[in-house]
Amino acid sequence: MNPLYVVPSVITALLLLSVGIYLLRQKPRKRYILPLVALAFTIFLWNVGVILTNLTEGDVLWAHLSTMALIFIPPLVFQFCASYTHFFRSYTYLLAYIPFVALAFLLPTGNYVTGTDFIGYGYEPVYEFLPFTIHSWGGLILILFSMFMLIQYYRESVGIKQRQILYILFAIPTNALLSYVSFSVMVDVLGVAQFPVGAVLDAVMVLLIVYAVMQFKLPVGTGSEIDFRLLAETASEGICIVDEEGNVDYANTHFAQLVAAPAKQFLGRPFRDFVAGEHTVRFQDAVHRTMQGHKITNLDINLQRGTAVLNTELNTSPIYLEGRIIGGFVTVRDITERKQTERELARQKNYFQALFESSPEAIVSMDRQHRVTDVNPAFVRIFGYTAEELRGKNIDDFILPEDREEEGRDITSHVVSGDTIKLESVRCRRDGSRVPVSILGAPVFVEGEQVGIFGIYRDITDRKEAEEEREFYNSLLRHDVANRNMVVQGNLEIMDSLHLTPEQQSLVSNALHAVQASTHLIQKVRDLRAAEGEHRRSPVSLEQIIEGAVQANRQQAEDRSIAVTVHPCPVRVMAGPFLDSIVSNLIQNAIVHSGCSHLDISCGTATVDDREYVTLSIADDGAGIAPEVRQKLFHPGIKRRGSPGSGLGLYLVKKMVENYGGWIAVRDHMDEGTPQGTVFILYLEPAPPPPSA
């Protein structure tokens, strides 16, 4: 036997004997101190038995002593936890000792420890299987129950008590787990005795528990002092007691955290040492008034936290003893975040006020009852009413025309209900004249509660006049010029049918082509106007649209010897009455301008930005489109070189498709990896399935 192998057991025995004696001398004696003392003494006896077993080279008598102590370690741990947590209302938990006492009675009979065995550097007892198994499983059950009690007690505790429980909750299961693992590894795998490691683990467990009990114990004194300190340590505010001079007599942990200093650095020091310089006089005045019997509430004081400044709210009240003021009770709340929020709100308010005042649009703010609270200068400029004239009154009584009363009631009801309204209408100025405006009515919410309404009015007089002027010229172009074109075209067609000389025939033909191009351009302008206002959609059969467009262009395809292949397309899409023109335009464009010999029309599906689309592809095997042209292909006025058209066709297609909620794309048609023509792809929204019968 190596004498050095028992050194950890000797040190542990002496240490735990000292700990047990120390605990017996502590006051007040809690109920859980006695089982903790017994645990320390029991582990002491286990180590003494181990030491003597090894010094006597395996004398089984001392092995019985160490095993006797080992038997009672689990129930003592259980008793400590039960007493500590007050889990049981009676002492029924002591019944847990019964199976372990029975195991202890087996020792003199030799039916538990049958001898000793030299393993590696020391002797270990040899146990009977059944008693050892009962001991192991019984100990495991008690350890698990102990953990359960500690976890429950942790959940019910606060503050300093929770920190105490955490140490104990770590010490007990960790000791049990490491003891089992180290025994299995050292004895079964390495073939050496485990008792030195077990001694160290037991010592660490007991020392951690004792440290927790002594370090985090509640202060001793009168019942009221204990209650006060318990409340103070668990409070979410900094709490201090100052004497008549303003020196700190007591401060809780939270105050120490606020000023980032341990208690030793501020107990006995003037409280003003922790106050930022610009607030020292304010604090001294508060202390002086407190000592005169006044209570101070909600006083903003900046505390010094190292090099940083902490915004706090301070409250004080005098402390009386036998009718005399002996000090002050001070509470400190950290309001740094609140101050930051207030500063941010003030910044936003100033920013909003600047926008409100300088906005070129008329803005009126109202309460929930639609009564005016303020108007900006632009409102005064556009409508002529000042804030003083309107404040507290219903805005509709001043600017709403009589023939728009129903519209006004509808807007008010929606906005008061929390909806945002956008529309264009007319409103009245102070002088009775009308002004066309775009209106935005929006509710104002603060922390989820509607507190008011904003009305924003934009004067759109210039835009309306421009629209009317544009409509006039469009009407002039579409009607007057178109009618005159028809007269000219009719006369030229009559002349073209006459017997003319070749020179005359050429002149008439050129004039006729020019008039036809002019008529075609006017029709495109009509289509563009219609496309700008066309947003109606309904489910339509894409297959029928394709069939109609192919049929309309079949003769042109045959004249140019172009083969057209149409794949099945049994889908429905959301579109309007211009979809047939869109598809026909693309097919005609490919037939007339691409120089192709084959046209392939097919459908498919695509997912873009998590949305499903139906795709219609029109692919030709023609010459393709130059990259510089493709980039601007859908711009107005862009056309292929040599084309006699207006360059509005594809622009119209793009506008119409976008109005239907889709878009159009163009790419090279690839054949065996080589560009062979062009593909136009329409992305259209699929129609919902029809309701089941």
C-alpha positions in Angstrom: 0.0 0.0 0.0 1.3 3.4 -1.0 0.9 5.8 2.1 0.6 8.8 -0.2 -2.6 7.3 -1.6 -4.5 8.0 1.7 -3.3 11.7 2.0 -6.6 13.1 0.4 -8.6 11.0 2.9 -6.5 12.4 5.8 -6.9 16.0 4.7 -10.7 15.5 4.1 -11.2 13.9 7.5 -9.5 16.7 9.3 -11.2 19.4 7.2 -14.8 18.0 7.7 -14.2 17.4 11.4 -13.3 21.1 11.7 -16.4 22.1 9.6 -18.7 20.1 11.8 -17.4 21.7 14.9 -17.6 25.2 13.3 -21.3 24.6 12.3 -22.2 23.5 15.9 -21.0 26.9 17.2 -23.0 29.0 14.7 -26.2 30.9 15.8 -29.0 30.9 15.2 -29.2 27.1 14.6 -31.5 26.4 11.8 -33.2 23.0 11.6 -31.1 22.0 8.6 -27.8 22.7 10.4 -27.9 19.5 12.4 -28.2 17.1 9.4 -25.4 19.1 7.7 -23.2 18.7 10.8 -24.1 15.0 10.9 -23.2 14.7 7.2 -19.8 16.3 7.8 -19.1 13.9 10.8 -20.3 10.9 8.8 -18.0 11.6 5.9 -15.3 12.2 8.5 -15.9 8.6 9.9 -15.9 7.2 6.3 -12.5 8.6 5.6 -11.2 7.5 9.0 -12.4 3.9 8.2 -10.7 4.1 4.8 -7.4 5.3 6.3 -7.3 2.6 9.0 -8.3 -0.1 6.5 -5.3 0.8 4.4 -2.9 1.3 7.3 -3.8 -2.2 8.6 -3.4 -3.6 5.1 -7.1 -4.5 4.6 -8.4 -5.2 8.1 -12.1 -5.9 7.5 -13.1 -4.3 10.9 -12.2 -0.9 9.7 -13.8 -1.6 6.3 -17.0 -2.2 8.3 -16.6 1.3 9.9 -16.1 3.0 6.6 -19.1 1.2 5.0 -21.3 2.0 8.1 -20.6 5.7 7.4 -21.0 5.3 3.6 -24.5 3.7 4.2 -25.9 6.9 5.9 -24.6 9.5 3.5 -27.6 9.4 1.1 -30.3 9.6 3.9 -28.4 12.4 5.6 -28.3 14.4 2.3 -32.1 13.7 2.0 -32.7 14.9 5.6 -30.8 18.1 5.0 -32.7 18.9 1.9 -36.1 18.1 3.5 -35.2 20.3 6.5 -33.8 23.1 4.3 -36.8 23.3 1.9 -39.5 22.7 4.5 -41.0 20.3 1.9 -42.6 18.1 4.6 -44.9 19.4 7.3 -44.0 16.6 9.7 -41.0 14.4 10.4 -42.3 11.6 8.2 -39.3 12.0 5.9 -37.2 10.3 8.6 -38.8 7.0 7.5 -36.3 7.1 4.7 -33.6 5.9 7.2 -35.3 2.5 7.6 -33.8 0.6 4.7 -30.4 2.1 5.4 -30.6 1.1 9.1 -31.4 -2.4 7.9 -28.3 -2.5 5.8 -26.3 -1.3 8.7 -27.5 -4.3 10.8 -26.1 -6.6 8.1 -22.5 -5.4 8.7 -21.8 -7.5 11.9 -23.1 -10.6 10.2 -20.7 -10.3 7.3 -23.5 -10.3 4.8 -22.7 -6.9 3.3 -18.9 -6.5 3.5 -17.3 -9.9 2.9 -13.7 -8.7 3.0 -11.3 -6.3 1.4 -9.4 -6.3 -1.9 -6.2 -4.5 -2.9 -6.9 -2.5 -6.0 -4.0 -0.6 -7.5 -2.6 1.5 -4.7 -5.1 0.8 -1.8 -7.7 -1.4 -0.3 -11.4 -1.3 -1.1 -14.2 -3.2 0.7 -15.7 -6.2 -1.2 -19.6 -6.0 -1.1 -22.3 -8.6 -1.5 -24.2 -7.9 -4.7 -27.8 -7.6 -3.3 -27.2 -5.3 -0.3 -24.9 -3.2 -2.5 -27.6 -2.9 -5.2 -30.2 -1.9 -2.6 -27.9 0.7 -1.1 -27.0 2.1 -4.6 -30.6 2.3 -5.9 -31.9 3.6 -2.5 -29.3 6.3 -2.5 -30.1 7.3 -6.1 -33.8 7.6 -5.3 -33.1 9.9 -2.3 -30.7 12.0 -4.3 -33.3 12.5 -7.1 -36.0 13.3 -4.6 -33.6 15.8 -3.0 -33.1 17.5 -6.3 -36.8 17.7 -6.8 -37.3 19.4 -3.5 -34.5 21.9 -4.2 -35.9 22.8 -7.6 -39.4 23.4 -6.2 -37.9 25.5 -3.4 -35.9 27.5 -5.9 -39.0 28.4 -7.9 -40.7 29.6 -4.7 -37.8 31.7 -3.5 -36.4 35.1 -4.5 -33.3 37.2 -4.3 -30.6 36.1 -2.0 -32.3 32.8 -1.2 -32.2 31.7 -4.8 -28.4 32.3 -5.0 -28.0 30.1 -1.9 -30.1 27.3 -3.4 -28.2 27.3 -6.7 -25.0 26.4 -4.9 -26.7 23.5 -3.0 -28.5 22.4 -6.2 -25.2 22.2 -8.0 -23.2 20.5 -5.2 -25.4 17.5 -4.4 -26.2 15.9 -7.9 -22.7 16.8 -9.2 -21.1 14.9 -6.3 -23.4 11.9 -6.9 -22.7 11.8 -10.6 -18.9 12.3 -10.4 -18.7 9.7 -7.6 -20.4 7.1 -9.7 -18.4 7.9 -12.8 -15.1 8.0 -11.0 -15.8 4.7 -9.3 -16.6 3.0 -12.5 -13.6 4.4 -14.4 -11.0 3.9 -11.6 -12.1 0.5 -10.3 -13.5 -1.2 -13.4 -11.4 0.4 -16.1 -8.1 1.5 -14.5 -8.0 -1.1 -11.7 -7.1 1.4 -8.9 -8.9 2.2 -5.7 -11.3 5.2 -5.9 -11.5 6.4 -2.3 -9.0 9.4 -2.7 -11.2 10.9 -5.4 -14.4 10.1 -3.4 -12.9 11.9 -0.4 -12.2 15.0 -2.5 -15.7 15.0 -4.0 -17.4 14.7 -0.7 -15.3 17.5 0.8 -16.1 19.8 -2.1 -19.9 19.0 -1.8 -20.0 19.8 2.0 -17.8 22.9 1.6 -20.1 24.2 -1.2 -23.2 23.7 0.9 -21.6 25.3 4.0 -20.4 28.3 1.8 -23.9 28.8 0.5 -25.5 28.6 3.9 -23.0 31.0 5.5 -22.3 33.4 2.7 -25.9 34.0 1.7 -27.6 33.9 5.1 -30.1 36.5 6.0 -28.8 39.2 8.5 -29.3 38.5 12.1 -31.1 41.0 14.4 -34.6 41.9 15.3 -37.5 40.5 13.4 -38.4 43.8 11.8 -34.7 44.3 10.7 -34.7 40.9 9.1 -37.9 41.6 7.4 -36.7 45.0 6.1 -33.4 43.6 4.8 -35.1 40.7 3.2 -37.5 43.2 1.4 -34.6 45.5 0.6 -32.4 42.8 -1.0 -35.2 41.6 -3.2 -36.4 45.0 -4.3 -36.0 46.2 -7.9 -35.0 49.6 -6.7 -31.8 50.9 -5.1 -32.5 51.4 -1.3 -30.3 53.3 1.1 -30.5 54.6 4.7 -28.6 57.8 5.4 -27.9 59.5 8.7 -28.6 63.1 9.5 -25.5 64.3 7.6 -26.4 62.3 4.5 -23.8 59.5 5.0 -24.7 56.0 3.9 -25.6 53.6 6.8 -27.0 50.9 4.6 -27.4 50.1 0.9 -28.9 47.1 -0.8 -27.3 45.1 -3.5 -29.3 46.8 -6.3 -27.9 50.2 -5.3 -24.4 48.8 -5.4 -25.1 47.6 -8.9 -26.5 51.0 -9.9 -23.3 52.8 -8.9 -21.1 49.8 -9.9 -19.3 49.8 -6.5 -19.2 47.1 -3.7 -20.7 48.0 -0.3 -17.3 48.5 1.3 -16.7 51.5 -0.9 -19.8 53.5 0.0 -20.9 52.4 3.5 -20.1 55.4 5.8 -19.4 57.7 2.9 -21.5 60.8 2.0 -24.2 59.9 -0.5 -23.4 63.0 -2.4 -20.1 61.4 -3.5 -22.1 59.3 -5.9 -24.2 62.2 -7.2 -23.1 63.9 -10.5 -21.6 67.3 -9.8 -24.3 69.4 -11.4 -26.9 67.7 -9.1 -25.0 67.8 -5.8 -26.7 71.0 -4.5 -30.1 69.6 -5.5 -29.4 66.4 -3.5 -28.1 68.3 -0.4 -31.3 70.4 -0.4 -33.4 67.2 -0.6 -31.5 65.7 2.4 -31.9 69.0 4.4 -35.7 69.0 3.8 -36.0 65.3 4.6 -34.3 65.9 8.0 -36.9 68.6 8.6 -39.6 66.0 8.2 -40.5 66.4 4.5 -41.0 63.7 2.0 -39.3 64.2 -1.4 -40.8 62.4 -4.4 -39.9 62.0 -8.1 -36.7 64.0 -7.9 -34.5 63.7 -11.0 -30.9 63.1 -9.9 -27.9 62.0 -12.0 -25.7 59.4 -10.3 -22.0 58.9 -11.2 -21.3 55.3 -12.3 -17.6 55.3 -12.9 -17.1 57.6 -15.9 -20.8 57.3 -17.0 -23.8 59.2 -15.7 -27.0 57.4 -14.7 -30.4 59.1 -14.8 -32.3 58.2 -11.7 -35.5 59.1 -9.9 -35.0 59.7 -6.1 -37.6 59.5 -3.3 -36.8 60.3 0.4 -38.7 60.1 3.7 -37.6 60.7 7.2 -36.9 57.9 9.7 -38.3 58.6 13.2 -37.1 57.0 16.5 -39.1 58.0 19.6 -40.4 61.1 17.9 -37.0 62.2 16.7 -35.6 62.1 13.1 -32.5 60.0 13.1 -32.0 59.6 9.3 -33.6 59.3 5.9 -34.9 56.4 3.8 -33.8 56.8 0.2 -35.1 54.9 -2.9 -33.4 55.2 -6.2 -35.0 54.1 -9.5 -33.0 53.9 -12.7 -34.8 55.9 -15.3 -32.1 56.1 -18.0 -34.2 54.2 -20.5 -37.2 56.4 -19.7 -35.2 59.6 -20.2 -33.8 58.3 -23.4 -37.4 57.5 -24.5 -38.5 61.0 -23.5 -35.6 62.6 -25.4 -36.4 60.5 -28.4 -40.1 61.4 -28.2 -39.2 65.1 -27.9 -36.9 64.8 -30.9 -39.7 63.1 -32.9 -42.2 65.7 -31.8 -39.9 68.5 -33.0 -39.3 66.7 -36.2 -43.0 66.1 -36.8 -43.7 69.7 -35.9 -41.2 70.9 -38.4 -42.8 68.7 -41.1 -46.2 69.8 -40.0 -45.3 73.5 -40.3 -43.3 73.3 -43.5 -45.4 70.7 -45.5 -46.7 72.1 -48.8 -49.8 70.0 -48.3 -52.7 71.2 -46.1 -52.8 69.2 -42.8 -55.4 69.3 -40.2 -55.2 67.3 -36.9 -58.4 66.3 -35.2 -59.5 64.4 -32.1 -61.6 61.2 -32.3 -64.8 63.2 -32.5 -63.6 64.8 -35.7 -63.0 68.2 -34.0 -60.1 70.3 -35.2 -57.1 70.6 -32.9 -54.6 72.3 -35.3 -54.0 73.2 -38.9 -50.7 74.0 -40.6 -49.8 77.1 -42.7 -50.5 75.3 -46.0 -54.0 74.6 -44.9 -54.5 78.3 -44.1 -53.0 79.2 -47.6 -55.2 76.7 -49.5 -58.5 77.0 -47.7 -58.3 80.5 -46.0 -59.3 79.3 -42.5 -57.0 79.8 -39.5 -56.5 77.4 -36.6 -58.3 79.8 -34.2 -61.4 79.8 -36.4 -61.6 76.0 -36.7 -60.2 74.7 -33.3 -62.8 72.5 -31.5 -65.2 72.5 -34.5 -66.1 69.9 -37.2 -64.0 70.4 -40.3 -66.8 69.3 -42.6 -68.9 72.3 -41.5 -66.3 74.5 -43.2 -64.8 72.9 -46.3 -67.2 70.1 -47.3 -69.5 71.1 -50.3 -73.2 70.6 -49.7 -73.4 68.0 -52.6 -70.6 66.0 -50.9 -72.2 65.5 -47.5 -72.7 61.7 -48.0 -69.1 61.4 -49.1 -67.9 63.3 -46.0 -70.0 61.1 -43.6 -68.5 58.0 -45.2 -64.9 59.2 -44.9 -65.5 60.2 -41.2 -67.1 56.9 -40.3 -64.2 54.9 -41.8 -61.4 57.0 -40.3 -63.0 57.1 -36.9 -63.2 53.3 -37.1 -59.5 53.1 -37.7 -59.3 52.8 -41.5 -57.1 54.9 -43.8 -59.0 56.5 -46.7 -57.5 57.8 -50.0 -59.6 59.5 -52.7 -59.8 62.5 -55.0 -62.6 65.0 -54.6 -63.3 68.7 -54.3 -63.5 71.0 -51.2 -64.6 74.6 -50.6 -62.4 77.5 -49.8 -63.4 80.3 -47.4 -64.5 82.5 -50.3 -66.8 79.7 -51.6 -64.7 78.7 -54.5 -64.0 75.0 -55.1 -60.6 73.4 -55.2 -59.9 69.9 -56.5 -57.9 67.9 -53.9 -56.5 64.5 -53.2 -57.5 63.5 -49.6 -55.7 61.2 -47.2 -57.6 60.5 -43.9 -55.7 58.4 -41.4 -56.2 57.5 -37.7 -53.5 58.2 -35.1 -52.6 55.5 -32.7 -50.6 55.7 -29.5 -49.7 52.4 -27.8 -52.5 50.7 -29.7 -55.2 53.2 -28.8 -56.6 55.6 -31.4 -56.2 59.1 -30.1 -57.0 61.3 -33.1 -57.2 61.7 -36.9 -55.0 63.4 -39.6 -56.5 64.9 -42.7 -54.0 65.7 -45.5 -55.2 67.7 -48.6 -53.2 68.2 -51.7 -54.2 70.9 -54.2 -54.4 69.1 -57.6 -55.7 72.0 -59.6 -52.6 72.0 -61.9 -52.8 68.3 -62.5 -56.5 68.4 -63.2 -56.1 71.2 -65.7 -53.2 69.3 -67.4 -55.4 66.2 -67.6 -58.3 68.2 -69.1 -55.9 69.8 -71.6 -54.5 66.4 -72.5 -57.9 64.9 -72.8 -58.9 67.8 -75.1 -55.9 67.2 -77.4 -56.5 63.4 -77.3 -60.2 64.0 -78.2 -59.1 66.3 -81.0 -56.7 63.8 -82.3 -59.0 60.8 -82.0 -62.1 62.5 -83.5 -61.4 65.5 -85.6 -58.1 64.4 -87.1 -59.3 60.8 -87.4 -62.4 61.8 -89.3 -60.4 64.0 -91.7 -58.0 61.1 -92.2 -61.0 58.9 -93.2 -62.1 61.4 -95.8 -58.6 61.7 -97.3 -58.2 57.9 -97.2 -61.5 57.4 -99.0 -60.7 59.8 -101.7 -57.2 58.3 -102.2 -58.6 54.8 -102.4 -61.1 56.0 -105.2 -58.2 57.6 -107.1 -56.1 54.5 -106.7 -58.8 52.5 -108.5 -58.7 54.8 -111.5 -56.5 54.4 -114.6 -53.5 56.4 -113.6 -50.1 56.8 -115.1 -47.3 55.0 -113.2 -46.1 58.2 -111.8 -49.6 59.2 -110.7 -50.1 55.7 -109.3 -46.9 56.0 -107.2 -47.9 59.4 -105.8 -51.4 58.2 -104.8 -49.9 55.0 -103.3 -47.4 56.9 -101.1 -50.1 59.3 -99.9 -52.5 56.4 -99.1 -49.8 54.6 -97.1 -49.1 57.8 -95.2 -52.8 58.3 -94.3 -53.1 54.6 -93.3 -50.1 55.0 -91.0 -51.6 58.1 -89.5 -54.9 56.3 -88.9 -53.0 53.4 -87.3 -51.1 55.8 -85.0 -54.4 57.4 -83.8 -55.8 53.9 -83.0 -52.7 53.1 -81.0 -53.2 56.3 -79.0 -56.8 55.2 -78.4 -55.6 51.8 -77.2 -53.0 53.5 -74.9 -55.7 55.6 -73.3 -57.9 52.6 -72.8 -54.9 50.6 -71.3 -54.2 53.3 -68.8 -57.7 53.0 -67.3 -58.2 49.2 -67.8 -58.0 47.3 -64.5 -61.1 45.1 -64.7 -60.2 41.4 -64.3 -62.2 38.1 -64.4 -61.4 34.5 -65.0 -60.8 33.8 -68.7 -59.7 30.7 -70.6 -56.2 31.1 -71.8 -56.6 28.3 -74.3 -59.5 30.1 -76.0 -57.6 33.4 -76.1 -54.6 31.6 -77.8 -56.9 29.8 -80.3 -58.6 33.1 -81.3 -55.3 35.0 -81.7 -53.7 32.2 -83.8 -56.8 32.1 -86.0 -56.7 35.9 -86.5 -53.1 35.7 -87.7 -53.2 32.3 -89.6 -53.4 33.8 -93.0 -50.4 36.1 -92.4 -48.4 33.0 -91.2 -49.4 31.0 -94.3 -48.5 33.8 -96.6 -44.9 33.8 -95.1 -44.7 30.0 -94.9 -44.5 30.1 -91.1 -45.5 26.9 -89.2 -47.3 27.6 -85.9 -47.3 24.9 -83.1 -49.8 25.4 -80.2 -49.4 23.2 -77.2 -52.4 22.4 -74.9 -53.1 25.1 -72.3 -56.1 24.1 -70.2 -55.8 26.9 -67.6 -57.7 30.0 -66.6 -56.1 33.3 -65.7 -57.3 36.6 -64.2 -57.4 39.1 -67.0 -59.6 41.6 -68.9 -61.0 42.2 -72.3 -57.6 43.3 -73.8 -55.9 39.9 -73.2 -56.9 38.7 -76.7 -55.3 41.9 -78.2 -52.1 41.3 -76.1 -51.6 37.8 -77.3 -52.6 38.6 -80.9 -50.1 41.5 -81.0 -47.3 39.3 -79.8 -48.1 36.6 -82.4 -48.4 39.1 -85.2 -45.2 40.8 -84.1 -43.3 37.5 -84.4 -44.9 36.6 -87.8 -44.2 40.0 -89.4 -40.9 41.1 -87.9 -38.9 38.2 -86.6 -38.0 36.5 -90.0 -38.8 33.1 -88.5 -39.9 29.9 -90.1 -41.5 28.4 -87.0 -43.6 29.7 -84.1 -44.0 27.7 -80.9 -46.8 28.7 -78.3 -46.9 27.0 -74.9 -48.0 27.4 -71.3 -46.4 26.7 -67.9 -46.2 27.8 -64.3 -43.6 29.8 -62.4 -43.1 30.8 -58.8 -41.7 34.3 -58.3 -41.3 35.9 -54.8 -43.5 33.1 -53.3 -46.3 33.8 -55.8 -47.6 31.4 -58.4 -48.0 32.6 -62.0 -49.2 31.1 -65.3 -46.7 31.6 -68.1 -47.5 32.0 -71.8 -44.4 31.6 -74.0 -44.3 32.7 -77.7 -41.0 31.5 -79.2 -39.8 32.1 -82.7 -36.6 30.8 -84.5 -35.9 34.1 -86.3 -33.0 36.4 -86.3 -33.4 37.5 -82.6 -33.2 41.0 -81.1 -30.0 42.9 -80.6 -29.1 43.4 -76.9 -29.1 47.2 -77.2 -32.7 47.1 -78.6 -33.9 44.5 -76.1 -33.0 46.8 -73.2 -35.5 49.4 -74.4 -37.9 47.1 -76.2 -40.9 48.0 -74.1 -40.4 51.8 -74.1 -42.7 53.9 -76.2 -41.4 54.6 -79.7 -39.0 51.7 -79.8 -39.2 49.5 -83.0 -37.1 47.2 -85.2 -35.0 48.8 -87.9 -37.0 49.3 -91.0 -40.3 48.8 -89.3 -43.1 51.2 -90.5 -45.0 50.9 -87.2 -45.3 53.6 -84.5 -43.3 51.7 -81.9 -46.2 51.7 -79.4 -47.3 48.0 -79.8 -45.0 46.4 -77.2 -45.4 49.4 -74.9 -49.1 48.9 -75.0 -48.7 45.2 -74.3 -46.6 45.9 -71.2 -49.1 48.5 -69.9 -52.0 46.1 -70.3 -50.3 43.1 -68.7 -49.2 45.2 -65.7 -52.8 46.5 -65.3 -53.8 42.8 -65.0 -51.3 42.1 -62.2 -48.7 40.5 -64.3 -45.7 41.4 -66.4 -43.9 40.5 -69.7 -40.3 39.3 -70.2 -38.2 38.6 -73.3 -35.1 36.4 -73.7 -33.2 34.4 -76.4 -34.8 31.2 -77.7 -32.1 28.6 -77.1 -31.9 25.5 -79.4 -29.3 22.9 -78.2 -27.5 25.7 -76.3 -27.3 28.1 -79.2 -29.5 31.3 -79.5 -32.1 30.7 -82.2 -34.7 33.5 -82.1 -36.7 35.2 -79.4 -39.1 34.2 -76.6 -41.8 36.6 -75.3 -43.1 35.3 -71.9 -46.3 36.6 -70.3 -46.7 36.1 -66.5 -50.4 36.1 -65.5 -52.2 35.5 -62.2 -54.0 32.1 -62.1 -57.7 32.2 -61.6 -59.1 30.6 -58.4 -60.7 27.2 -58.9 -64.5 27.4 -59.5 -66.7 26.7 -56.5 -67.6 23.0 -56.1 -71.2 22.0 -56.9 
